[in-house]
């Protein structure tokens, strides 16, 4: 995805797969989300969740997902929610508090990552009032 302006009130645009449920489904590798503007999402903006039954960090289902040089104008939502992704990179993005930096802080963490080794989050300016926590397991 490159150069889109996305404004919505509904759920995110997921990158999911059903390797457990669908024979035809397979892993995603080398996915790049670059140069987009995401405004007013009501759920995770980048949602990567394969439906495998076992999450094994040593054997991630997805690989090399890059989110770079995007603008996120968000309320109290998670920006990246990913499971079983190896080598996820989130860099050069701007993340802004939808209500402005002088408003009350949001409690939701910007990043929730399950069973995802080799994560790189760097060079992203964040507005004051965003919860820049990275929740991992």
N, C-alpha and C positions, 0 to 999 in steps of 0.2 A: 504494500500500500504506500503510495507516495503522492504528496501534494493535495490531499483531500481536506475539506472543511467539514467537520462532522459535529452537528449539534443535535442532541437528542435528550429525551426525558426517560427513555426506556433502558433496557439492559444493555450490556456491552456487546461488542462484536467479538464473539468467542472464537478461539482457535482450538477446538476440541477434536477429539478423535474417539472412536469406539472400538479399539482393537479387541476388546473382550466381547462386544456385542455384534460386530459386523465383520465378516470375513474380508470384505473389500477394503476396510479401513487400514491405514498405515501411518507410520510416524511422519511428523513434519520436521524437516531440516532446512536450515538456511532461509528462515523467514525474516524479512526486514520490513519494519514499519518506520518510515522516514518522512519528515517534512510535512506533517499533518497538524491540524488544529482540532483538538477535542474539547468541546464546550458542553458543560452541564450534564455529564453522565450521572445516572442514578445507581450504577453498580461498577464493578471493576472495569477500567478502560481496556486494559490488555488482560484477557482471561485465557489462560492456556491450561487445559485440564483434560488429559487423556483419561479414559475410564478403565484403565488397567486395574486389576484387583490388588496387585502388590506394588507398592512404591519402593523401589530400590535405588538409592542415590548413586550407587556404583554403576547402574544400568538405566540411565534416564531414557524415556520414550522419545522425547523431543530433544533437538540439539540446535545450537547456534541461532537463537532467536535474538534479533537486534532491534532495539527501539531507540532511535537516534534522531536528534534535531527536530523534535515535535514540540508543540505547545499544548499544555493541559490546563484548562480553566475548570477547576473542580470544586465541588462542595465536599461534604464529609464522606468521601468514598476512597476505596483502595485504588491506586493507579495500576499496579501490576499484581495480579494474583496468578501464580503459576505453580504447577505440580509436575514433577518429573521432567524438568528441562535442564539439560546440561549446557553450560556456556551462555547463559542469558546475559545480554549486555544492555544496560540502560544508561545512555550517555548523551550529553549535549542537549538535553531536553530542558524546557522551562516549565515549571509547575507553579501555577498561580492559585491563590485562595479566591474562589468565585465571588465572595462577598467583600473582598479587599483585605489587604494585610493588617488593617487596624481593627478587624472584627474578632470575636472570640475564637479561640483555637478549636480545631477539629480533633476529636479523639481517635478516629480511624487511622490505622497505620497506612502509609502510602504503598508499602510493599509487603506481600504475604507470599512466601516461597516454601513449598513443601518438597522435600526430596530432590532438590535442585542444586547440584554441585557446580562450582566454577562461575558463580555469579559475579558480575562486575557492575557496580553502580558508581558513576563518577561524572564530574563536571556538569552538574545539573543545578541551576539556581532555583531556590524554593522561596516562596513568600513566607513571611512570618505568620505563624498560626497554623501551619500544616504540621502534621505528625509525621516526621521523616523516619520513623522507626522502620526497621526491616525485621519482620517476624519470620523466623525459620524453624525448621525441625528436621 
